[in-house]
Amino acid sequence: MSAGIVDLATAKPGRTIDNDHFAALGLTDEWIRRRSGIASRSWLPSRTPLAEVAAEACAPIVTRMGDPSSIDALVVVSTSVRQRIPGIAQKVAHLAGLGPSVLAFDTNAACCGFVYGLVTALSLCDAGQARSVLLCSVEAMSRMVDHTDRQTACIFADGSAAVLLEARAEFAGFRHLAGCDGSRESLMRETDAGGIHLDGAQVYDRAVRRMSESAQYLVDHGPAPTVLIGHQANGRILEQVRRSTAHLGVPFVNRIESSGNTSSASIPLAFAQELESGSLPAEGRLGAVAYGAGEAWGGVSVDYRVPAGTAH
């Protein structure tokens, strides 16, 4: 048996920030939409613990499981968590109602974190080391940006999403491609003064190339995905990846307009939006591709079968 996605849930607490918020920076709604594709994004209150937000996303899945002890592992992915000791995974497990025997740990691969986490979680299941694995991405990117920086202040957003992985006879095996290049760490990094530095031109070119290559690999090494979801980095990047992968014949998702760039949480949040809107059937094969700081990139194709109306 191979593992796939059998449930998902999201959490986007806080307030919705529309583009008028950035008028003080001299940015207009038209300019932001044209440059980034974003119309609105969610920002968390500054004091809301990320463990609580992650638990809010995980709890509905745990409740629907009925027996929390059947979830053997919890992987929490975050770029923006500030707490290092202890990590937040154990707190998330406690708040979400998981048992004390769960394997719980934090991981970070920046915007590629969900892809890396998915590879890890699926591998645990396929190796027979876990019956079910809960994978949760949680981000508060609004706490990392310099809110006076015209380049980044309007792009980043907050939110959390969780998926449950489980082995089933009907699922085909997952495929993945992953890579990194530490010599490119300066392209995207947190600055000593606070905020995030982006080398916009190089990030654009490399993100488009890496995500397009990853999508091509997933199709070539089937089963081919029935939908492709890229990290929701920037509207122009997403549209170029869509054009670059059009020949693959697989629908490509762009949900950045109402979500912004939520780093590692962007792919599962977009996936949930597609399911909630009815744009995707409740059964298919997800192709997730991402590029992020580090630099890190990769893609995963995985079967999914989720109950209708469970992305809440």
N, C-alpha and C positions, 0 to 999 in steps of 0.2 A: 504494500500500500504506500501511497505517496501523500504528502501533506498539501493542504490548500487552505484558503480563507473561508471560514464558515460563519463568521459574525463580524460586525464592526459597529462602532459607536463614536460620537464626537462630542466635543465640548468647546464652545466659543463664548465663554462668559465675558463680562466687561461691557464696554460701550463701542458702538459703531462710529468710526471716524470717517467722515466724508472729505472730499478734496478741498472744500472751503476752509478746512482747518489750517491749511498751509498757505493761506493768502498772505500772512505776515512775512513769509519767506519770498514773496513775489511770485508764487506759483499759482497758476490758474487751473481750474478743473480741466479745461481743454488741453493745456500743456501736459498735465500729469497723465491724462488718458492717452494722449498721443505718444508720450515717451515710455509709459509703463503698462498701459492697458488697465490701470487700476482706477476704480471709482470710489471704493470704500474698503475699509479694513477694520478688524476688531483689535482693540487694545485692552489689556488687563489693567485693573487697578494696581498701583505700584507695590502695594503690600500683600497682594494675594499670593500665597505660596504656590509654586508650580506643582508640588506634590498633590495639592488639593484639586488643581485643574486636571492633572493626569488621572487622578482617582475618579473624578466626575465622568471622564470618558470611559474608564475601565468598568465602573460599577454596573452599568446596565448589562454588559456582557457577562459579568460574574453572576448577576441575578438570574439571567436567562439560562445559565448553565445548570442551576439548581444545586449542584454539588461542587462547591468551590475547590474541594480537595483534588478534583480531577484535572485542574490546571496546575501543571508541574513546574512551569517557569514563567517569569515575567521579565521582559526586556524593555527598559525605559530608555528612549533615545531623546537627547536634547543637546542643542548647541548653546542655549541661553541660560541653563541652570547655573546659578552662582555657588550653590552649596556643594562643597567638595567632600567634606567629612562630617557626617556620613553622607553617602550618596542618597538620592531620593527614592530609589526603587523599593527599598524595604518599607519606607513610609507609605508609598503608593500602594503596595501590597496590603498593608494593614488597613488603610482607609477604604480600599476597594472591597475588602472582605475576603481576601485570600487567606489560606491557612498558613501556619508557621513552617510547614515543610517545603514551601515553594522556593525554587532557585530564583533569586531576584538580583538584577544588576543593571547598572547604568552604562551607556555607551554614547559615543559622539563621533560622527563623521561629517559634521556640518550639514549642508543641504542634501548630502547624499546619505544621511543617517538612516532614513527609512529603508532604503535599498539594502544597505549593509545589515541593518537589523533584521530585515526579512530573510536574507540569506542565512543568518545565524539561527533564527527561530525555526525556519523550515528544516535546516540541517539537524537540529535537535530532535525534531519529530521524525524525520526520515531515518535517523540513526537508531530510533527506538529508545532514546533516552528521555523522552517526554511524551505523554499522551496528548496534551494540549499545551500550547504556548501562547501567552498573551503578549503582544507587541504594541507598545504605546509610544507615540511621539508627542512631545509637549514642548511648546516654545513661547517665550515672551520676548520676541525680537525688539519690541518697542523700548525695552529697557537697555538695549545695547547700543542703539543708534544715537548719534549726535543730532538732537532735534533742531539744530540750526543749520545742518548740512543739507543743501538743496538736492544733492545727488541721491541721498539715502533716506532722508527723513520720511518721505511719503511712500516708500516701497514696502517697508517691513511691517509685519503684523504678528498677532498672537493667536494661539489656539492649540487644541489637542485632538488627537484621533487615535483609536485603538482598534486592532484587528485580532481575531482569534484564529490560530492555526491548528489544524487537526488532520491526522491521516485518515483517509477514506479510500475504499476500494475503487471508487469511480474517478478519482483524481489521477491525472497524468503527472509524471515527475516534473519538478520545477527546473528551469534553466537559469543560469546567471552568468554575467560578465562583470568583472570588477577590476579596478586599477587605481593607481595613485602615482603622483609625482611630487615628492617633497621639495624639489628644487623650485617649484612654482608657488611656494607658500606666500610670497609677497603679493600675489595677485589679489587676494582677498584676506584681510586680517583685521583683528581688533587692534586699534591703536592704543599707545600708552596714555594718550590724552583722553581716551574715551571715544566711542564711535567706531564705525566700520569703514575701512579703506577699501575701495574697489578700483581696480584698473579696468575701467569700463570696456574699452575696445578689445583688449585681450580676453577678458572674461566672456564677452559676447561671442567672439569667434570660437573659443575653445569649448564653451558650453554647447553651442550649436553642433559642433563637430562631434564631441564626445557623446551627447545624447542621441544624435542621429546614428552614429556608429553602433551604439548599444542597441537601439531599436532594430537596426539591420541584423545584428547578431541574433537577437531573440526570434526574429522571423526565420532566419536561415537555419536555426537550430531548434526547430519546432518541438512540440506543437506551437503553431503561431498564435500570438495573442489575438483576442477579438477586440481589444481596445488598448490604446497606448496612452499612458498618463505620464507626462514629464513633470519634473520639479517645476513648480509655478514660480519661476524666478523673475520673469519680466515678460510683458506681453509681446515685445518685439522678438525676444529669443524664442518664445513658444511658437509664434507664427512662422519664424524661419525654420524651426524644427519640423513643423507641420508640412511646410513646402518641401523640405529635404526628404521627408519620409512618405510623401504622397504616393510614390510608386509602389509602396508596400501594400496599399489597399486596406490599411487598418485605421479606423477612426482615431483621431488624436484629440485629446481633451485640453481645452483652455478654460479654466475657471478662475483666473486671477482677478477678474473684474471686481468681485465682491469679497475676495479673501486676502489679496495682497500676497507678499512673499512670506510665508510662515516657515521657512527653512525646512527642517526635516518633516514637519507635519503637513507640508503642502500637498503631497501626493495622496495620502489617505483622506485628507479633507476634500480634495477634488473628487476622489473616488466616491466618497459618501454623497456629495452633492449630485453626481451623475445618477446614482442609484435612487436618491430621494426624488429627483425630478422625473424619473421614468425614462431618462435618456439611455440607460443601460438596463438590460435584463438582470434578474437576480442570479443568473448563472452564466458563466463564461470563463475567459482566461485573461487576466490582467497582465499587461506589460508595463512595468514601472521603470522609468529611466531618469537618472539624475546626474547632476554635476555640482560640485561644491568645493569650498575652501579646503586647502590641504596640500595640493589639490587632490580631490577624490572623485571618482565617477563610477558608474556602473548601471546595470539593468537586471531585472528579474522578470521572468514570466511564470505565472502561477495560476492554477485553476481556482475559481471561487464559486461557491454556492451559498448564498445567504438568504435567510427568511425575508420576505417583503416587509418593508417598513421598519427595519431594525437599525437604521443609521442614526439613531437619536440617543 
